[in-house]
Amino acid sequence: MQYLLGYDISDEKRLQRVHRKMVKYATPIQYSVFLFEGDCQTLQKCIDDILQLIHKKQDDFRVYPLPSNAKQWQLGEAILPEGIIWTALPLNNEGKVSQKIVA
């Protein structure tokens, strides 16, 4: 199962604690957006851990399920150095991470 997890944390110290906890469960995509790949029990443990760290009235934490047949693409500057391939992103015919939207 894949999920997109994201947060907006208003306090710098809480933000650092949440980020440190999130990298234990998921792969960072952007500063506060992560790709979780795993089972429901691990996802629930991640959510429970994060809910203990955030302030429910000041912070925002979201979880979006991704369909199993979803296409992924990247626009703009490559996120990884040349020759490094992140297996969650599809490869084009040249063996490189796809940089274009494929319909």
Secondary structure as a PSIPRED ss2 file (coil, helix, strand):
# PSIPRED VFORMAT (PSIPRED V4.0)

   1 M C   1.000  0.000  0.000
   2 Q E   0.000  0.000  1.000
   3 Y E   0.000  0.000  1.000
   4 L E   0.000  0.000  1.000
   5 L E   0.000  0.000  1.000
   6 G E   0.000  0.000  1.000
   7 Y E   0.000  0.000  1.000
   8 D E   0.000  0.000  1.000
   9 I C   1.000  0.000  0.000
  10 S C   1.000  0.000  0.000
  11 D C   1.000  0.000  0.000
  12 E H   0.000  1.000  0.000
  13 K H   0.000  1.000  0.000
  14 R H   0.000  1.000  0.000
  15 L H   0.000  1.000  0.000
  16 Q H   0.000  1.000  0.000
  17 R H   0.000  1.000  0.000
  18 V H   0.000  1.000  0.000
  19 H H   0.000  1.000  0.000
  20 R H   0.000  1.000  0.000
  21 K H   0.000  1.000  0.000
  22 M H   0.000  1.000  0.000
  23 V H   0.000  1.000  0.000
  24 K H   0.000  1.000  0.000
  25 Y H   0.000  1.000  0.000
  26 A C   1.000  0.000  0.000
  27 T E   0.000  0.000  1.000
  28 P E   0.000  0.000  1.000
  29 I E   0.000  0.000  1.000
  30 Q E   0.000  0.000  1.000
  31 Y C   1.000  0.000  0.000
  32 S C   1.000  0.000  0.000
  33 V E   0.000  0.000  1.000
  34 F E   0.000  0.000  1.000
  35 L E   0.000  0.000  1.000
  36 F E   0.000  0.000  1.000
  37 E E   0.000  0.000  1.000
  38 G C   1.000  0.000  0.000
  39 D C   1.000  0.000  0.000
  40 C H   0.000  1.000  0.000
  41 Q H   0.000  1.000  0.000
  42 T H   0.000  1.000  0.000
  43 L H   0.000  1.000  0.000
  44 Q H   0.000  1.000  0.000
  45 K H   0.000  1.000  0.000
  46 C H   0.000  1.000  0.000
  47 I H   0.000  1.000  0.000
  48 D H   0.000  1.000  0.000
  49 D H   0.000  1.000  0.000
  50 I H   0.000  1.000  0.000
  51 L H   0.000  1.000  0.000
  52 Q H   0.000  1.000  0.000
  53 L H   0.000  1.000  0.000
  54 I C   1.000  0.000  0.000
  55 H C   1.000  0.000  0.000
  56 K C   1.000  0.000  0.000
  57 K C   1.000  0.000  0.000
  58 Q C   1.000  0.000  0.000
  59 D C   1.000  0.000  0.000
  60 D E   0.000  0.000  1.000
  61 F E   0.000  0.000  1.000
  62 R E   0.000  0.000  1.000
  63 V E   0.000  0.000  1.000
  64 Y E   0.000  0.000  1.000
  65 P E   0.000  0.000  1.000
  66 L E   0.000  0.000  1.000
  67 P C   1.000  0.000  0.000
  68 S C   1.000  0.000  0.000
  69 N C   1.000  0.000  0.000
  70 A C   1.000  0.000  0.000
  71 K C   1.000  0.000  0.000
  72 Q C   1.000  0.000  0.000
  73 W C   1.000  0.000  0.000
  74 Q C   1.000  0.000  0.000
  75 L C   1.000  0.000  0.000
  76 G C   1.000  0.000  0.000
  77 E C   1.000  0.000  0.000
  78 A C   1.000  0.000  0.000
  79 I C   1.000  0.000  0.000
  80 L C   1.000  0.000  0.000
  81 P C   1.000  0.000  0.000
  82 E C   1.000  0.000  0.000
  83 G C   1.000  0.000  0.000
  84 I C   1.000  0.000  0.000
  85 I C   1.000  0.000  0.000
  86 W C   1.000  0.000  0.000
  87 T C   1.000  0.000  0.000
  88 A C   1.000  0.000  0.000
  89 L C   1.000  0.000  0.000
  90 P C   1.000  0.000  0.000
  91 L E   0.000  0.000  1.000
  92 N C   1.000  0.000  0.000
  93 N C   1.000  0.000  0.000
  94 E C   1.000  0.000  0.000
  95 G C   1.000  0.000  0.000
  96 K C   1.000  0.000  0.000
  97 V E   0.000  0.000  1.000
  98 S C   1.000  0.000  0.000
  99 Q C   1.000  0.000  0.000
 100 K C   1.000  0.000  0.000
 101 I C   1.000  0.000  0.000
 102 V C   1.000  0.000  0.000
 103 A C   1.000  0.000  0.000
